[in-house]
Amino acid sequence: MSVYLNGQFMPLSEAKISVMDRGFLFGDGVYEVIPVYSRRPFRLAEHLARLRANLDALRLPAPHTDSEWKALIERMIGQRNEPDQSIYLQVTRGAAAARSHVFPDHPAPTVFMMSEPLATPSAEQCAHGIAAVSADDIRWLRCDLKTTALLANCLLRQQAVDAGCVEAVLFRDGLLTEGAASSILAVKGGVLLAPPKNRLTLPGVTYDVVLELAAANALPTQVRAIAQAEVRDADELWLASSTKEVLAIVSLDGQPIGAGRPGPVFRRMYDWYQQFKQRVMRG
């Protein structure tokens, strides 16, 4: 397996970083996960725009222009035989001379990239949906930043796995935020309900695609705060993410959502998403 590290492609076994790297010491870095279909990066411009915004927010120098990122990603895709892949890229503030909370004066970012086969949901999950648990959103107050400091997300996802579930649906002050590693949307009375973008949620690329498809197909949509009681009383509940695409959540904390199976609005959205993917990425 070949990876990219600081200007070079190399075997994974040869990739090394300093123990003084601030990504290792502080989680001081950002990342992106970009799905690839038929060797085409999905929504690359949107992923790179989010990466730029995150680098700016962390006051972290951008190591590459968009055109340079594109060329590197295309080379990374070429390292594997699989047509469908998942590109992971990460930028940290790099190694400093001393461990200090204060940013170093002249950081040299560490840039890492790798590719793995794209693992989308199984046919069974798409047909029958998945189970989730609810949890208090214990993360920090800048969840709009896609940083490598993911310990809270890991704890929440593990809570779901320990309960035999796929995802944790998070609530803060009685309102839906998102999943441990996904956006969460609900359907009630034929209306798609989506939490608004703010500092408590990641601006999801797949979330945007879902809302665009809803608008293109005249599906009524409300982007607003969603109370926990509304989530539990929803007709349908979905998750959306780059690797899981759109997936129905059919039970929450052991209780069925709606009829306890993927609903009719989800079926329509799932078909729209697959048609969109086929047309844009595989056409």
C-alpha positions as CSV (number, residue, x, y, z in Angstrom):
1,M,0.0,0.0,0.0
2,S,1.5,3.3,-1.1
3,V,0.8,6.6,0.8
4,Y,1.8,10.2,0.4
5,L,3.8,12.0,3.1
6,N,5.4,15.4,2.7
7,G,6.1,15.4,-1.0
8,Q,6.7,11.7,-1.5
9,F,4.8,8.6,-2.3
10,M,6.1,5.6,-0.4
11,P,5.0,2.3,1.1
12,L,2.9,2.7,4.3
13,S,5.6,0.8,6.3
14,E,8.1,3.6,5.5
15,A,5.9,6.5,6.4
16,K,7.2,8.2,9.6
17,I,6.5,11.4,11.4
18,S,8.3,13.1,14.3
19,V,7.0,12.4,17.8
20,M,7.0,16.2,18.2
21,D,4.4,16.6,15.5
22,R,1.6,18.7,16.8
23,G,-1.0,16.4,15.2
24,F,0.4,13.6,17.4
25,L,0.8,15.8,20.6
26,F,-2.3,18.0,20.4
27,G,-4.6,16.8,17.6
28,D,-3.6,20.1,15.9
29,G,-4.7,19.4,12.4
30,V,-7.5,19.0,9.9
31,Y,-8.6,16.2,7.6
32,E,-10.9,15.3,4.7
33,V,-12.4,12.1,3.5
34,I,-13.2,12.1,-0.2
35,P,-15.1,9.2,-1.8
36,V,-14.0,8.2,-5.3
37,Y,-16.4,6.6,-7.8
38,S,-15.0,5.1,-11.1
39,R,-11.8,6.9,-10.3
40,R,-13.5,10.3,-10.0
41,P,-13.3,12.2,-6.7
42,F,-16.8,13.0,-5.5
43,R,-17.5,16.8,-5.0
44,L,-13.8,17.5,-5.0
45,A,-14.3,21.3,-5.2
46,E,-16.6,21.3,-2.1
47,H,-14.2,19.1,-0.1
48,L,-11.3,21.3,-0.9
49,A,-13.3,24.4,-0.1
50,R,-14.1,22.9,3.3
51,L,-10.4,22.0,3.8
52,R,-9.4,25.6,3.0
53,A,-11.9,27.0,5.5
54,N,-10.7,24.6,8.2
55,L,-7.0,25.5,7.6
56,D,-7.9,29.2,7.8
57,A,-9.9,28.7,11.0
58,L,-6.9,26.9,12.6
59,R,-4.5,29.6,11.3
60,L,-2.7,26.8,9.6
61,P,-0.8,27.6,6.4
62,A,-2.2,25.9,3.3
63,P,0.5,23.6,2.0
64,H,-1.1,23.3,-1.5
65,T,-3.3,25.1,-4.0
66,D,-6.5,23.5,-5.1
67,S,-4.9,22.5,-8.4
68,E,-1.9,20.9,-6.6
69,W,-4.3,19.0,-4.3
70,K,-6.2,17.8,-7.4
71,A,-3.0,16.5,-9.0
72,L,-1.9,14.8,-5.8
73,I,-5.3,13.2,-5.3
74,E,-5.4,11.9,-8.9
75,R,-1.9,10.4,-8.4
76,M,-3.1,8.8,-5.1
77,I,-6.1,7.3,-6.9
78,G,-3.7,5.8,-9.4
79,Q,-1.8,3.9,-6.7
80,R,-4.7,1.5,-6.4
81,N,-6.5,-0.8,-8.8
82,E,-10.0,-0.3,-7.3
83,P,-12.2,2.1,-9.2
84,D,-14.1,3.1,-6.1
85,Q,-11.9,4.4,-3.2
86,S,-11.9,6.5,-0.1
87,I,-9.2,9.2,0.0
88,Y,-8.0,10.4,3.4
89,L,-5.9,13.5,3.6
90,Q,-4.6,15.2,6.7
91,V,-2.7,18.4,7.4
92,T,-1.1,19.1,10.8
93,R,0.9,22.1,12.0
94,G,4.0,19.9,11.9
95,A,6.8,19.3,14.3
96,A,8.0,22.0,16.7
97,A,11.2,22.2,18.7
98,A,9.4,22.0,22.0
99,R,6.0,20.9,23.3
100,S,4.1,24.1,23.8
101,H,0.5,25.0,23.4
102,V,1.6,28.2,21.6
103,F,1.8,27.9,17.8
104,P,5.4,27.7,16.5
105,D,6.6,30.9,14.6
106,H,7.3,29.2,11.3
107,P,5.3,25.9,11.1
108,A,6.1,23.4,8.4
109,P,2.8,21.5,8.0
110,T,2.9,17.7,7.8
111,V,0.8,16.5,4.9
112,F,-0.4,12.9,4.8
113,M,-2.7,11.1,2.3
114,M,-3.7,7.5,1.8
115,S,-6.4,5.6,-0.2
116,E,-8.5,2.6,0.8
117,P,-11.2,0.7,-1.0
118,L,-14.5,2.5,-0.6
119,A,-16.7,0.6,1.9
120,T,-20.3,1.7,1.2
121,P,-23.3,0.3,3.2
122,S,-24.2,-3.4,2.5
123,A,-27.3,-4.3,0.5
124,E,-28.9,-5.5,3.7
125,Q,-28.4,-2.2,5.4
126,C,-29.8,-0.3,2.5
127,A,-32.8,-2.6,2.3
128,H,-33.6,-2.9,6.0
129,G,-32.0,0.1,7.6
130,I,-29.8,0.3,10.7
131,A,-30.1,0.8,14.5
132,A,-28.8,3.8,16.4
133,V,-28.5,5.0,20.0
134,S,-29.0,8.5,21.3
135,A,-26.3,10.3,23.3
136,D,-25.5,13.6,24.8
137,D,-23.3,15.6,22.5
138,I,-20.2,15.9,24.6
139,R,-18.0,17.4,21.9
140,W,-16.4,20.9,22.0
141,L,-18.2,24.0,20.6
142,R,-16.5,24.1,17.2
143,C,-17.9,21.0,15.6
144,D,-18.0,22.9,12.3
145,L,-14.3,22.3,12.1
146,K,-13.1,19.0,10.7
147,T,-10.2,18.5,13.0
148,T,-8.2,15.4,13.9
149,A,-9.1,15.8,17.6
150,L,-11.8,13.1,17.4
151,L,-11.7,11.5,20.8
152,A,-15.2,12.5,21.8
153,N,-16.5,11.2,18.4
154,C,-14.7,7.9,19.0
155,L,-16.2,7.5,22.5
156,L,-19.7,8.2,21.1
157,R,-19.3,5.8,18.1
158,Q,-18.0,3.1,20.5
159,Q,-21.1,3.6,22.6
160,A,-23.2,2.8,19.6
161,V,-21.1,-0.2,18.7
162,D,-21.2,-1.5,22.3
163,A,-25.0,-1.4,22.0
164,G,-24.9,-3.4,18.7
165,C,-25.8,-0.3,16.7
166,V,-24.2,1.6,13.8
167,E,-24.4,5.2,14.8
168,A,-25.0,7.5,17.8
169,V,-27.6,10.3,17.3
170,L,-26.4,13.3,19.3
171,F,-28.5,15.9,21.2
172,R,-27.3,19.1,22.8
173,D,-29.7,21.1,25.1
174,G,-32.6,19.1,23.8
175,L,-31.9,19.7,20.1
176,L,-30.6,17.4,17.4
177,T,-27.0,18.2,16.3
178,E,-25.7,15.3,14.1
179,G,-24.3,11.8,14.4
180,A,-20.9,10.8,15.8
181,A,-19.7,10.6,12.2
182,S,-22.6,11.6,10.0
183,S,-25.3,14.2,9.4
184,I,-28.8,13.2,10.7
185,L,-32.0,14.2,9.0
186,A,-35.7,13.4,9.8
187,V,-39.0,13.1,7.9
188,K,-42.4,14.0,9.4
189,G,-45.6,14.2,7.4
190,G,-43.7,14.0,4.1
191,V,-41.4,17.0,5.0
192,L,-37.7,16.6,5.2
193,L,-36.3,18.2,8.4
194,A,-32.6,19.2,8.5
195,P,-30.7,20.8,11.4
196,P,-29.2,24.2,10.4
197,K,-25.5,24.6,9.8
198,N,-23.9,26.3,12.8
199,R,-20.8,25.8,15.0
200,L,-22.3,22.7,16.6
201,T,-22.4,20.7,13.4
202,L,-20.1,19.8,10.6
203,P,-21.1,21.3,7.2
204,G,-21.5,18.0,5.5
205,V,-20.9,17.6,1.8
206,T,-23.4,14.7,1.5
207,Y,-25.9,16.8,3.6
208,D,-25.7,19.4,0.9
209,V,-26.3,16.8,-1.8
210,V,-29.4,15.5,0.0
211,L,-30.9,19.0,0.3
212,E,-30.1,19.7,-3.4
213,L,-31.8,16.5,-4.5
214,A,-34.8,17.3,-2.3
215,A,-35.1,20.7,-3.9
216,A,-34.6,19.3,-7.4
217,N,-37.4,16.8,-6.9
218,A,-39.8,19.1,-5.1
219,L,-39.5,17.4,-1.7
220,P,-40.7,19.8,1.0
221,T,-37.8,20.7,3.3
222,Q,-37.4,22.7,6.5
223,V,-33.9,23.6,7.7
224,R,-34.5,24.4,11.4
225,A,-33.8,23.4,15.0
226,I,-35.2,19.9,15.6
227,A,-36.2,18.9,19.2
228,Q,-35.3,15.5,20.5
229,A,-39.0,14.7,20.9
230,E,-39.5,15.3,17.2
231,V,-36.7,12.9,16.3
232,R,-38.2,10.2,18.4
233,D,-41.7,10.8,16.9
234,A,-40.4,11.1,13.3
235,D,-41.8,9.0,10.5
236,E,-38.3,8.4,9.2
237,L,-34.7,9.1,10.3
238,W,-31.7,9.1,8.1
239,L,-28.0,9.5,8.3
240,A,-25.8,10.9,5.5
241,S,-22.0,10.8,5.1
242,S,-19.4,10.6,2.4
243,T,-18.9,6.9,2.8
244,K,-22.3,5.8,4.0
245,E,-24.1,8.0,1.5
246,V,-27.8,8.0,2.7
247,L,-29.0,5.3,5.1
248,A,-32.2,4.8,7.0
249,I,-32.2,4.6,10.8
250,V,-35.1,2.3,11.7
251,S,-34.7,2.1,15.5
252,L,-33.4,4.5,18.1
253,D,-32.5,3.2,21.6
254,G,-34.4,0.0,20.8
255,Q,-37.6,1.8,19.8
256,P,-38.8,1.8,16.2
257,I,-38.7,4.9,14.1
258,G,-42.0,5.1,12.2
259,A,-42.9,1.7,11.0
260,G,-39.5,0.3,11.9
261,R,-38.3,-0.1,8.3
262,P,-37.0,2.3,5.6
263,G,-39.8,4.6,4.7
264,P,-41.1,5.8,1.3
265,V,-39.4,9.1,1.4
266,F,-36.1,7.5,2.1
267,R,-36.7,5.1,-0.8
268,R,-37.2,8.1,-3.1
269,M,-34.1,9.9,-1.8
270,Y,-32.0,6.7,-2.0
271,D,-33.0,6.3,-5.7
272,W,-32.3,10.0,-6.4
273,Y,-28.9,9.7,-4.8
274,Q,-27.9,6.6,-6.8
275,Q,-29.2,8.2,-10.0
276,F,-27.2,11.3,-9.3
277,K,-24.1,9.3,-8.5
278,Q,-24.5,7.3,-11.7
279,R,-25.0,10.3,-13.9
280,V,-22.3,12.6,-12.4
281,M,-19.7,10.1,-11.3
282,R,-20.1,7.1,-13.6
283,G,-21.6,8.6,-16.7
